[in-house]
Amino acid sequence: MRRIIIALSFVVVAVAAVNAQSGVYRTLEDFENNRLSYATNDGMNENKIRFNEFLSKPYIVVKQNGEKIHVFKDEIYAYKNKGNIVRTWNFTQYCFLEKGPIWIYYKDVYASQPKGMQRVRKYFYSTYGKGEILPLTLHNLKKSFPVNDLLHIYLDAQFRNDADLARYDNYANKFKVNHLLEKAGMGLSKR
């Protein structure tokens, strides 16, 4: 009977970690397997995570079982905050959107507009999970895949400017640039 109770408690903990709204992905492998460390839901009072996004501190504060732990953002792959996944690259936070031939991220920044400062969404990408995060531009995509002339032709034919790269294809349920890369069957190299 005791073994059954212990086994059931492990199942409950595993289900809670998979359905958790917040937690830390220590490695890329943890991210790909949806394995959260310090997993918690907002309703749980004994375990809390303070992500320090507003103050841009270099660490996350985890309160678990009454103990405070500082986890430095540069020592983890990503973290999940209320269902949103945030990857830190060179001490800058990027929100993860989509995994495909390229991994797409965004960051909201303040930019000078004719009517003052406004929040603008900027899009970024990496060519693989641990890759460098670059601005999502036609020029950068061509530099990322320099020997693929056919890809360059498809990109020029499909996208008039850099802003078009951030368009979402509702029919394919993915970003148009990833849909193009998949359909073109480019055999893009991933590291």
Backbone bond lengths (Angstrom), bond angles and torsions (degrees), N, CA, C in turn:
res aa  C-N    CA-C-N  psi(-1)  N-CA   C-N-CA  omega(-1)  CA-C   N-CA-C  phi
1 M - - - 1.450 - - 1.530 110.58 -
2 R 1.332 115.60 -41.09 1.451 119.85 -179.50 1.526 111.33 -62.63
3 R 1.351 117.28 -38.80 1.468 121.27 178.35 1.512 111.55 -63.28
4 I 1.309 116.84 -37.41 1.469 120.70 179.11 1.523 110.00 -65.42
5 I 1.315 117.24 -43.17 1.467 121.04 -179.99 1.525 110.26 -64.89
6 I 1.325 117.71 -42.87 1.463 121.01 178.47 1.526 110.26 -63.72
7 A 1.339 116.93 -43.96 1.470 120.83 179.05 1.518 110.82 -61.81
8 L 1.332 117.31 -42.69 1.467 120.81 179.12 1.528 111.20 -65.34
9 S 1.332 117.67 -35.80 1.461 119.71 179.10 1.525 110.77 -66.06
10 F 1.352 117.98 -36.64 1.465 120.62 176.19 1.521 111.14 -65.89
11 V 1.331 117.05 -37.91 1.465 120.67 178.17 1.522 110.07 -64.73
12 V 1.329 117.44 -43.08 1.468 121.15 179.60 1.519 110.36 -63.25
13 V 1.333 117.79 -43.07 1.465 121.41 178.51 1.520 110.36 -63.87
14 A 1.338 118.49 -42.16 1.471 122.13 179.65 1.519 111.13 -64.48
15 V 1.336 117.78 -42.69 1.468 121.12 178.43 1.521 109.97 -65.04
16 A 1.329 117.56 -40.14 1.470 120.82 178.83 1.519 110.26 -63.18
17 A 1.337 118.79 -38.66 1.463 121.68 -179.78 1.523 110.91 -68.00
18 V 1.329 117.82 -39.27 1.468 120.44 179.72 1.518 110.71 -68.28
19 N 1.337 117.38 -38.95 1.466 121.41 -177.93 1.520 113.07 -90.01
20 A 1.304 117.67 4.67 1.459 121.67 -176.54 1.519 111.46 -63.39
21 Q 1.321 115.56 145.19 1.456 122.29 179.04 1.518 112.44 -89.10
22 S 1.341 116.37 -19.72 1.454 120.79 -177.54 1.517 110.11 -142.92
23 G 1.330 115.24 150.76 1.452 120.45 178.33 1.519 110.42 166.67
24 V 1.324 115.93 -172.71 1.461 122.45 -174.97 1.520 109.29 -124.42
25 Y 1.340 116.45 131.89 1.459 121.80 169.91 1.519 106.02 -97.17
26 R 1.312 117.02 107.84 1.459 120.24 -176.80 1.528 112.38 -68.81
27 T 1.343 117.49 -36.97 1.469 121.82 -177.11 1.521 109.82 -133.80
28 L 1.336 115.48 169.10 1.466 121.12 174.21 1.522 110.15 -60.44
29 E 1.325 116.82 -39.61 1.471 120.54 178.83 1.527 110.85 -61.40
30 D 1.330 117.75 -41.19 1.464 121.07 175.94 1.522 110.49 -60.62
31 F 1.326 117.35 -41.66 1.462 121.36 179.31 1.527 110.92 -62.86
32 E 1.330 116.35 -47.65 1.463 120.06 -177.69 1.526 112.32 -66.54
33 N 1.333 117.53 -26.57 1.464 121.63 178.54 1.530 112.28 -99.22
34 N 1.338 117.20 7.44 1.465 123.71 -179.67 1.538 111.23 52.22
35 R 1.325 116.10 46.20 1.455 123.25 -178.75 1.524 108.35 -105.30
36 L 1.323 116.17 101.84 1.463 121.63 -178.28 1.519 111.49 -91.58
37 S 1.315 116.33 135.63 1.459 121.88 168.08 1.523 106.96 -93.56
38 Y 1.317 117.49 148.85 1.466 123.33 -179.42 1.526 111.11 56.14
39 A 1.320 117.30 35.23 1.462 121.90 -177.50 1.517 110.63 -63.16
40 T 1.323 115.34 139.47 1.458 120.94 -179.81 1.528 109.59 -155.10
41 N 1.309 115.30 156.69 1.456 122.63 170.81 1.517 107.56 -108.16
42 D 1.316 116.96 156.75 1.460 120.39 -177.53 1.527 112.27 -60.33
43 G 1.323 118.01 -30.41 1.456 121.37 -176.63 1.514 114.78 -75.93
44 M 1.320 117.74 -12.48 1.464 120.43 -178.05 1.533 109.58 -85.46
45 N 1.331 116.57 124.08 1.460 120.09 -176.46 1.520 113.32 -86.41
46 E 1.340 118.09 -28.97 1.464 119.75 -174.61 1.521 112.55 -75.46
47 N 1.310 118.79 -24.50 1.462 122.53 179.40 1.524 109.17 -120.13
48 K 1.330 116.43 121.46 1.461 120.55 -179.82 1.520 109.26 -136.13
49 I 1.321 115.39 151.31 1.454 120.95 175.80 1.523 107.76 -126.74
50 R 1.328 116.30 129.49 1.465 121.34 175.13 1.527 105.95 -109.85
51 F 1.320 116.62 115.34 1.462 122.09 -171.68 1.521 114.02 -85.79
52 N 1.311 117.96 -13.85 1.465 122.68 177.31 1.530 112.14 54.38
53 E 1.327 116.74 39.37 1.461 120.40 179.68 1.524 111.98 -73.42
54 F 1.318 116.34 -40.60 1.460 120.11 -176.83 1.526 111.14 -67.36
55 L 1.326 116.19 -40.89 1.458 120.40 -178.75 1.523 112.58 -87.12
56 S 1.317 117.30 -7.26 1.475 123.85 179.49 1.526 113.08 53.74
57 K 1.317 115.57 44.77 1.461 119.35 175.86 1.534 108.45 -77.14
58 P 1.332 117.86 153.48 1.467 120.24 -176.31 1.527 113.80 -79.97
59 Y 1.320 117.63 8.21 1.460 119.95 -177.58 1.527 111.03 -139.94
60 I 1.327 113.81 163.31 1.457 123.90 175.47 1.526 106.08 -110.27
61 V 1.321 117.61 141.29 1.455 121.37 176.65 1.528 107.81 -105.06
62 V 1.326 115.73 120.29 1.462 122.03 179.62 1.523 107.58 -109.44
63 K 1.325 115.69 124.85 1.460 120.15 174.42 1.520 106.35 -108.78
64 Q 1.343 115.01 111.66 1.452 119.82 -176.92 1.522 108.66 -135.72
65 N 1.333 115.05 123.69 1.469 122.39 -179.23 1.529 111.31 55.18
66 G 1.332 116.47 40.65 1.454 121.84 176.82 1.523 115.32 79.38
67 E 1.309 117.93 1.37 1.460 122.16 -178.33 1.524 109.95 -111.36
68 K 1.342 117.29 135.43 1.465 121.95 177.62 1.517 109.71 -94.86
69 I 1.335 115.49 131.63 1.461 122.01 -179.87 1.528 107.76 -126.26
70 H 1.335 117.19 132.13 1.462 121.76 174.41 1.522 107.92 -96.61
71 V 1.328 116.12 122.39 1.465 121.94 178.14 1.524 106.81 -114.98
72 F 1.320 116.91 117.03 1.461 120.36 -177.67 1.526 110.85 -75.85
73 K 1.328 115.76 134.52 1.464 121.96 -175.22 1.525 112.77 -63.12
74 D 1.328 117.99 -28.92 1.463 119.38 -179.89 1.528 112.44 -79.26
75 E 1.333 117.44 -4.04 1.465 121.54 178.46 1.524 112.36 -102.42
76 I 1.323 117.27 2.75 1.463 121.42 179.81 1.522 108.83 -123.54
77 Y 1.331 115.96 164.74 1.465 119.74 177.74 1.526 110.89 -81.59
78 A 1.335 116.34 -50.06 1.465 121.11 -177.42 1.522 108.39 -160.41
79 Y 1.319 115.89 172.70 1.449 119.83 172.16 1.518 109.02 -140.47
80 K 1.325 114.17 156.37 1.458 121.81 -178.47 1.521 107.71 -111.78
81 N 1.318 116.39 122.93 1.450 122.16 -178.42 1.513 108.90 -123.96
82 K 1.331 116.84 108.13 1.465 123.13 -179.86 1.526 111.23 54.27
83 G 1.313 116.93 40.96 1.460 122.00 177.02 1.515 115.03 90.83
84 N 1.334 118.50 -16.18 1.466 121.98 178.14 1.522 109.53 -91.86
85 I 1.327 116.43 134.13 1.458 120.86 -179.36 1.520 108.43 -97.96
86 V 1.330 115.98 129.95 1.460 122.80 -177.72 1.521 108.33 -122.05
87 R 1.327 115.82 125.38 1.465 121.10 175.96 1.525 108.29 -107.09
88 T 1.309 116.65 137.02 1.455 121.42 178.44 1.518 108.88 -102.68
89 W 1.326 116.11 127.28 1.460 121.98 177.99 1.518 107.32 -132.80
90 N 1.322 117.02 122.50 1.463 122.86 -177.69 1.530 111.38 50.97
91 F 1.336 115.33 45.64 1.459 123.92 177.45 1.532 113.71 63.34
92 T 1.329 116.88 19.66 1.463 122.28 175.93 1.519 107.92 -117.39
93 Q 1.312 116.89 138.35 1.457 121.77 -176.98 1.521 110.68 -94.81
94 Y 1.342 115.69 133.86 1.461 122.97 177.87 1.520 108.39 -128.87
95 C 1.323 116.64 133.30 1.462 121.21 177.70 1.520 109.09 -84.21
96 F 1.321 116.05 129.41 1.455 122.33 -177.66 1.527 109.58 -79.52
97 L 1.347 116.20 134.22 1.457 121.12 178.65 1.522 113.46 -114.21
98 E 1.349 117.18 -47.46 1.462 118.54 -170.91 1.521 111.56 -155.21
99 K 1.323 114.02 140.53 1.466 121.42 174.12 1.526 107.26 -107.00
100 G 1.310 115.59 126.09 1.461 122.17 178.14 1.507 107.88 -159.03
101 P 1.330 118.25 -150.23 1.462 119.13 173.82 1.525 111.93 -55.36
102 I 1.328 116.01 -33.68 1.456 120.84 167.59 1.524 107.38 -123.54
103 W 1.317 116.35 150.34 1.466 121.86 178.66 1.527 106.67 -94.86
104 I 1.315 117.35 125.03 1.463 121.90 -173.19 1.531 110.35 -106.08
105 Y 1.334 114.62 136.23 1.461 123.69 -178.96 1.534 108.58 -131.77
106 Y 1.331 115.63 168.16 1.464 119.71 171.49 1.519 109.25 -141.99
107 K 1.321 113.17 162.88 1.463 121.53 176.35 1.517 106.75 -148.19
108 D 1.310 116.75 130.36 1.462 121.28 175.92 1.523 108.09 -88.02
109 V 1.320 115.73 126.34 1.465 121.79 -179.91 1.527 108.66 -127.62
110 Y 1.308 115.00 159.12 1.462 119.68 175.45 1.518 108.57 -94.45
111 A 1.331 115.35 130.71 1.461 120.76 -178.47 1.522 109.11 -130.70
112 S 1.314 114.97 149.44 1.450 120.91 178.60 1.527 109.29 -73.49
113 Q 1.313 115.97 125.58 1.460 123.47 179.22 1.530 107.99 -121.92
114 P 1.328 118.67 167.23 1.476 119.61 178.92 1.534 113.87 -55.36
115 K 1.338 117.07 -29.83 1.460 119.82 -179.62 1.525 111.84 -103.70
116 G 1.310 117.81 29.98 1.462 121.33 178.18 1.521 111.79 104.02
117 M 1.324 115.62 -165.03 1.461 121.37 -178.93 1.529 110.20 -79.33
118 Q 1.340 116.01 133.75 1.460 121.12 177.30 1.518 109.20 -136.36
119 R 1.340 114.83 152.50 1.463 119.67 175.53 1.512 109.48 -76.79
120 V 1.332 114.97 131.06 1.455 121.83 -179.58 1.524 107.77 -127.03
121 R 1.316 116.88 137.47 1.464 120.85 177.76 1.520 109.58 -89.55
122 K 1.329 115.83 123.61 1.463 123.20 176.98 1.522 108.33 -108.92
123 Y 1.322 116.11 140.48 1.465 121.00 -178.06 1.525 110.61 -107.22
124 F 1.336 114.73 147.09 1.454 122.99 -176.71 1.524 108.69 -137.33
125 Y 1.330 116.27 169.22 1.460 119.77 178.09 1.522 110.07 -152.48
126 S 1.318 114.63 163.40 1.460 122.00 168.18 1.522 106.72 -136.29
127 T 1.322 116.87 153.91 1.461 120.00 -176.57 1.522 112.14 -84.52
128 Y 1.317 117.49 -11.29 1.460 122.26 174.34 1.520 107.88 -159.07
129 G 1.318 116.55 173.50 1.463 121.48 -171.77 1.506 116.57 -54.74
130 K 1.326 118.37 -41.72 1.458 120.80 -178.76 1.518 111.40 -102.32
131 G 1.318 117.37 11.32 1.449 121.16 -176.23 1.516 113.60 -72.03
132 E 1.310 113.81 163.57 1.460 121.73 176.77 1.527 109.42 -61.32
133 I 1.315 116.94 138.53 1.463 121.55 178.95 1.521 108.20 -93.04
134 L 1.346 115.48 122.33 1.466 123.04 -176.30 1.523 110.23 -121.52
135 P 1.331 117.93 155.70 1.468 119.71 173.29 1.531 110.19 -60.35
136 L 1.321 116.41 138.90 1.459 122.03 -179.14 1.532 108.90 -79.00
137 T 1.337 114.82 92.68 1.458 121.46 178.64 1.524 108.95 -131.75
138 L 1.330 115.85 158.51 1.464 120.08 176.84 1.528 110.96 -60.31
139 H 1.315 115.92 -43.06 1.462 120.61 -179.48 1.530 111.45 -59.64
140 N 1.343 116.66 -46.78 1.465 120.37 -179.45 1.523 112.11 -65.77
141 L 1.339 117.66 -39.07 1.461 119.89 177.81 1.529 110.94 -62.74
142 K 1.327 116.71 -41.61 1.463 119.88 178.58 1.520 110.86 -65.63
143 K 1.336 117.01 -36.45 1.468 120.20 177.21 1.531 111.07 -68.88
144 S 1.328 117.42 -32.39 1.460 120.66 -179.71 1.525 112.29 -70.12
145 F 1.336 116.29 -28.92 1.468 121.89 179.86 1.528 108.73 -127.63
146 P 1.343 117.83 69.08 1.469 121.38 -169.19 1.526 115.36 -69.42
147 V 1.304 119.02 -28.31 1.469 119.68 -174.69 1.515 112.99 -92.20
148 N 1.310 117.62 0.91 1.450 120.87 -175.42 1.536 110.42 -100.47
149 D 1.323 116.47 82.81 1.472 121.58 -177.78 1.524 112.59 -62.87
150 L 1.334 117.12 -36.08 1.461 120.34 179.87 1.535 110.32 -63.26
151 L 1.327 116.98 -39.52 1.455 120.51 176.19 1.520 110.58 -61.42
152 H 1.311 118.35 -41.60 1.469 122.17 179.57 1.527 109.98 -61.17
153 I 1.316 117.32 -40.91 1.475 121.29 178.82 1.523 110.14 -65.52
154 Y 1.342 117.27 -44.02 1.472 120.66 178.35 1.525 111.15 -62.19
155 L 1.318 117.10 -42.40 1.461 120.19 179.71 1.527 111.22 -62.35
156 D 1.332 116.78 -44.56 1.469 120.23 179.63 1.524 111.65 -65.64
157 A 1.333 117.12 -36.58 1.459 120.84 -178.86 1.525 111.91 -72.60
158 Q 1.319 117.23 -34.95 1.457 121.37 -173.05 1.533 113.95 -89.90
159 F 1.344 117.67 -31.11 1.462 120.76 -173.37 1.530 109.97 -124.23
160 R 1.331 115.87 122.33 1.465 121.05 -179.05 1.520 112.87 -76.63
161 N 1.356 115.69 -32.83 1.464 120.02 -177.90 1.528 109.68 -150.24
162 D 1.309 116.32 177.05 1.459 121.17 -176.90 1.528 112.43 -63.94
163 A 1.320 117.50 -34.07 1.463 120.98 -179.20 1.530 111.12 -63.79
164 D 1.328 117.92 -31.33 1.471 121.34 179.00 1.532 112.16 -64.43
165 L 1.323 117.79 -24.81 1.461 120.90 -179.66 1.524 112.24 -64.53
166 A 1.313 117.66 -22.74 1.464 121.81 -178.51 1.525 112.74 -90.93
167 R 1.314 117.87 8.16 1.473 120.06 178.56 1.520 110.34 -73.11
168 Y 1.322 114.86 143.16 1.459 121.64 -179.25 1.521 109.15 -103.68
169 D 1.323 117.49 136.73 1.461 123.38 178.59 1.525 108.07 -96.92
170 N 1.332 116.78 102.72 1.466 121.10 -177.90 1.522 112.26 -65.61
171 Y 1.301 117.40 -29.86 1.461 121.05 179.52 1.532 110.50 -69.24
172 A 1.310 117.50 -44.35 1.471 121.93 -179.21 1.527 112.45 -87.40
173 N 1.335 117.32 -10.09 1.468 123.42 -177.52 1.522 112.78 57.36
174 K 1.323 115.79 44.05 1.471 121.73 176.19 1.516 108.65 -161.25
175 F 1.312 115.45 168.17 1.459 119.33 177.61 1.529 109.38 -66.02
176 K 1.327 115.75 143.55 1.468 120.92 -177.03 1.524 112.42 -58.78
177 V 1.322 117.57 -35.89 1.461 119.60 -178.86 1.531 110.26 -66.45
178 N 1.316 118.20 -40.24 1.464 120.50 176.96 1.523 111.00 -68.71
179 H 1.320 116.55 -37.38 1.467 120.06 177.57 1.533 110.05 -63.26
180 L 1.312 116.81 -42.30 1.470 120.93 177.51 1.530 110.77 -62.58
181 L 1.310 117.03 -45.79 1.463 120.59 -179.47 1.528 111.41 -62.96
182 E 1.323 117.75 -37.98 1.468 120.71 177.79 1.527 111.47 -69.00
183 K 1.322 116.80 -46.02 1.469 120.83 -177.69 1.516 112.12 -67.59
184 A 1.312 116.07 -33.16 1.461 119.58 -179.48 1.525 110.86 -70.57
185 G 1.340 117.14 -16.39 1.460 120.43 178.61 1.507 112.38 55.71
186 M 1.294 114.71 47.53 1.453 120.18 -171.53 1.520 114.08 -71.36
187 G 1.315 117.88 -17.70 1.461 118.86 -174.67 1.518 110.04 62.14
188 L 1.311 115.88 43.42 1.447 121.64 -177.25 1.511 110.18 -63.03
189 S 1.291 115.47 136.35 1.468 119.53 -177.61 1.509 110.08 -77.85
190 K 1.321 115.77 134.31 1.468 122.38 175.49 1.499 107.59 -118.39
191 R 1.298 115.38 141.29 1.464 119.48 -179.21 1.492 111.24 -96.54
